[in-house]
Amino acid sequence: MSLARPIAALGGGLRESVAGIGAFTRFFFQLLARSGIALARPRLVSQQVHFIGNYSLLIIAVSGTFVGFVLGLQGYYTLNRYGAEDSLGLLVALSLTRELGPVVTALLFAGRAGTSLTAEIGLMKAGEQLAAMEVMAVDPVRRVLVPRLWGGIIAMPLLAAIFSMVGILGGWVVGVLMIGVDPGSFWSQMQAGVDVIDDVLNGVIKSLVFGVTVTLVALFEGWRARPTPEGVARATTRTVVTGSLAVLGLDFLLTALMFGN
């Protein structure tokens, strides 16, 4: 009897996990099947790009600046041991375009925009607005969820690009203006060492994948949230935890695929 309970608990947990993965997959394909509204009514998508992207711009820009400061400072101290201070610009640019830009932006995106989307959908469900749309023969998935999905997918690469740009400027401020690295070497090493396809494009692909993942998780958690204040609060917490872990796991897989050769 004592052995049967842990086995039953393990089986129940596995069953719930498989059921959750299946529900998430069905939800994803349901959104894809109704994505025609993104082309039929692009204004809905542009409004969500503004809501998701513009309101996240400040935290992305400030975070990118300070990450660039830290990269410039730590990179200089590390390269100085080997007499390679002139490669500081290359170090900062590769770190941001390949890794830190997409990943840190996605984590901030999950904490700022992801929780906002989950809370918005959850409150619409609690206020019976989604049910009212169904009564009026308006598909809430097509009208509410799909524009937010594509808004997140479009906004995420733009935010990652801004993060990398201000991070490089932050590294230049610390390395060139404060420490005294030669500005010509800073920019020339960066231009010579950063490849558009292998570095910049792969970073953009990462940010697109992270944007799809975090936005889907946020919408899914809001869609299945219990229509109570406690249910919405738990859904927003699950969005941050699940979205952040998914970003870190996908980052490892994508890095292994892109830069493993």
C-alpha positions in Angstrom: 0.0 0.0 0.0 2.8 2.4 0.9 4.5 1.8 -2.5 1.2 2.2 -4.5 0.7 5.8 -3.4 4.0 7.2 -4.8 3.5 5.3 -8.0 0.0 6.7 -8.3 1.1 10.2 -7.6 3.9 9.9 -10.2 1.5 8.6 -12.8 -1.0 11.4 -12.0 1.7 14.0 -12.4 2.9 12.6 -15.7 -0.7 12.4 -17.0 -1.3 16.0 -16.0 2.0 17.1 -17.7 1.1 15.2 -20.9 -2.4 16.7 -20.9 -1.0 20.2 -20.4 1.4 19.8 -23.3 -1.4 18.6 -25.5 -3.6 21.5 -24.5 -0.8 24.0 -25.2 -0.2 22.4 -28.6 -3.9 22.5 -29.5 -4.0 26.1 -28.3 -1.1 27.0 -30.5 -2.6 25.5 -33.7 -5.9 27.1 -32.9 -4.2 30.5 -32.9 -2.4 29.7 -36.2 -5.6 28.6 -37.9 -7.2 32.0 -37.0 -4.2 34.2 -37.9 -5.8 35.5 -41.0 -7.2 38.5 -39.0 -3.6 39.7 -38.7 -3.7 40.4 -42.5 -7.3 41.4 -42.7 -7.1 43.9 -39.8 -3.5 44.9 -39.4 -4.5 47.8 -37.1 -5.3 45.3 -34.3 -1.8 44.0 -34.6 -0.2 47.4 -34.7 -2.1 48.4 -31.5 -0.6 45.4 -29.7 2.9 46.1 -31.0 2.6 49.6 -29.5 1.1 48.2 -26.2 3.7 45.4 -25.9 6.7 47.1 -27.4 6.5 50.8 -26.6 5.6 50.3 -23.0 8.5 47.9 -22.6 11.0 50.2 -24.3 12.2 52.0 -21.2 13.1 49.0 -19.2 14.8 47.4 -22.2 16.9 50.5 -23.0 18.0 51.0 -19.3 18.8 47.4 -18.8 20.7 47.2 -22.1 22.8 50.3 -21.1 23.8 48.8 -17.8 24.6 45.4 -19.3 26.8 47.2 -21.8 28.5 49.0 -18.9 29.2 45.8 -17.1 30.4 44.0 -20.3 32.8 46.9 -21.1 34.2 46.9 -17.6 34.6 43.2 -17.1 35.7 42.6 -20.7 38.5 45.2 -20.4 39.8 43.6 -17.2 39.8 40.2 -18.7 41.3 41.2 -22.1 43.9 43.3 -20.3 45.5 40.2 -18.9 46.4 39.1 -22.4 47.2 42.5 -23.9 44.0 42.3 -26.1 42.2 45.5 -25.0 41.7 46.4 -28.7 39.2 43.5 -29.0 36.9 44.9 -26.4 34.4 46.1 -29.1 34.3 42.6 -30.6 33.7 41.0 -27.2 30.8 43.3 -26.4 29.2 43.0 -29.8 29.4 39.2 -29.9 28.1 38.8 -26.4 25.1 41.0 -27.0 24.1 39.9 -30.6 24.6 36.2 -30.0 23.5 35.7 -26.4 22.7 38.5 -24.0 20.6 40.6 -26.3 17.9 37.9 -27.1 18.0 36.1 -23.8 17.9 39.1 -21.4 15.3 40.8 -23.5 13.1 37.7 -23.5 13.4 37.4 -19.7 12.5 41.1 -19.3 9.7 40.6 -21.9 8.3 37.7 -19.9 8.3 39.8 -16.7 6.9 43.0 -18.2 4.7 42.2 -21.3 4.0 38.6 -20.5 2.4 39.2 -17.1 0.5 42.1 -18.6 -1.0 39.9 -21.3 -1.9 37.2 -18.9 -3.5 39.6 -16.4 -5.4 41.3 -19.2 -6.8 38.0 -20.6 -7.5 36.7 -17.2 -9.4 39.8 -16.1 -11.4 39.7 -19.4 -12.4 36.2 -18.6 -13.2 37.0 -15.0 -15.3 40.0 -16.1 -17.2 37.7 -18.6 -16.1 39.9 -21.5 -14.9 36.9 -23.5 -18.2 35.1 -22.9 -20.1 38.2 -24.0 -18.1 38.2 -27.3 -19.2 34.6 -27.9 -22.8 35.5 -27.3 -22.5 38.3 -29.9 -21.0 35.7 -32.4 -17.5 37.2 -32.1 -14.7 34.7 -31.8 -12.6 35.8 -28.8 -9.6 33.8 -30.0 -9.6 35.5 -33.3 -10.4 39.0 -32.0 -8.4 39.1 -28.8 -5.7 36.5 -28.7 -4.4 36.4 -32.3 -3.5 40.1 -32.5 -1.7 39.9 -29.2 0.3 36.8 -30.4 1.5 38.6 -33.6 2.1 41.8 -31.7 4.5 39.9 -29.3 6.2 38.1 -32.2 6.9 41.4 -34.0 7.8 43.4 -30.9 10.3 40.9 -29.5 13.0 41.1 -32.2 12.8 44.9 -32.3 13.3 45.1 -28.5 16.2 42.7 -28.7 17.8 44.8 -31.4 17.4 48.0 -29.3 18.9 46.1 -26.3 22.0 45.1 -28.3 22.4 48.6 -29.8 22.3 50.5 -26.5 24.4 47.7 -24.9 27.2 48.3 -27.5 26.9 52.0 -26.9 27.2 51.4 -23.1 30.4 49.3 -23.7 31.8 52.1 -25.9 31.1 54.6 -23.1 33.0 52.6 -20.5 35.7 51.2 -22.7 36.5 54.3 -24.8 35.4 57.3 -22.8 36.1 56.1 -19.3 39.0 53.6 -19.6 40.7 55.0 -22.7 40.6 52.1 -25.3 41.4 53.4 -28.8 38.0 54.2 -30.5 39.3 53.1 -33.9 40.3 49.7 -32.7 37.0 49.4 -30.8 34.9 49.8 -33.9 37.2 48.2 -36.5 37.6 45.0 -34.5 33.8 44.9 -34.1 33.1 45.4 -37.8 35.8 42.8 -38.8 34.7 40.1 -36.4 30.9 40.3 -36.3 29.3 38.3 -39.2 25.8 39.3 -40.3 24.7 35.8 -41.0 26.4 33.8 -38.3 26.0 36.3 -35.5 23.4 38.9 -36.1 20.9 36.7 -38.0 21.2 33.9 -35.5 20.4 36.4 -32.8 17.3 37.6 -34.6 16.2 34.0 -35.0 16.6 33.4 -31.3 14.6 36.5 -30.5 11.8 35.4 -32.8 11.6 32.0 -31.2 11.7 33.5 -27.7 9.0 36.0 -28.7 6.7 33.2 -30.0 7.3 31.1 -26.8 6.8 33.8 -24.2 3.8 35.3 -25.9 2.2 31.9 -26.3 2.8 31.0 -22.7 1.3 34.3 -21.5 -1.8 34.0 -23.6 -2.3 30.3 -22.7 -2.0 31.0 -19.0 -4.4 33.9 -19.2 -6.9 31.8 -21.3 -7.0 29.0 -18.8 -6.8 31.1 -15.7 -9.6 30.6 -13.1 -11.9 33.7 -13.2 -11.0 34.8 -9.7 -8.4 37.3 -8.3 -6.4 34.4 -6.9 -6.6 32.5 -10.2 -5.3 35.5 -12.2 -2.5 36.1 -9.7 -1.4 32.5 -10.0 -1.6 32.6 -13.8 0.7 35.6 -14.0 3.2 33.9 -11.7 3.1 30.8 -13.9 3.8 33.0 -16.9 7.0 34.4 -15.5 8.3 31.0 -14.3 7.3 29.0 -17.3 8.3 31.6 -19.8 11.7 32.2 -18.2 12.5 28.5 -18.0 11.4 27.9 -21.6 13.7 30.8 -22.8 16.7 29.4 -21.0 16.1 25.9 -22.2 15.5 26.9 -25.8 18.6 29.2 -25.6 20.7 26.1 -24.9 19.2 24.1 -27.8 19.4 27.0 -30.3 23.0 27.8 -29.3 24.0 24.1 -29.7 22.4 24.1 -33.2 23.6 27.4 -34.4 27.1 27.6 -33.0 27.9 23.9 -32.4 29.8 23.4 -35.7 
